[in-house]
């Protein structure tokens, strides 16, 4: 069950929410709060590479993947790290990132 979806933006393919604006979770999915398996982290990194390509993903879109028999949704969202986090300065401002969701 792999796919490319957007609940709210199929008719407006290049309109992104403003930086920092909340995007609802994919329908019937909830944010994963437990530690992610390595294979899921690797796939999240692969999904992030799809951002910014001419036919790629934008904020609010998500893809589903079945990894080790479990379905996950990988959604592009606005992310921002705390000023105290040990990350590059660019990541302390709003940037596109991937959040991982599981079926409810």
Number of C-alpha atoms within 10 A of each C-alpha: 11 12 10 14 17 18 12 13 15 11 8 8 13 12 12 15 14 10 15 14 13 12 16 12 19 22 10 9 15 16 17 14 9 6 8 11 10 9 11 18 14 11 17 22 14 12 20 19 13 14 18 11 9 8 9 13 23 24 25 22 25 26 20 19 19 13 14 9 8 10 15 25 28 25 31 25 26 21 17 16 16 11 12 7 10 10 11 10 11 10 17 16 16 16 16 20 21 22 18 23 21 17 14 8
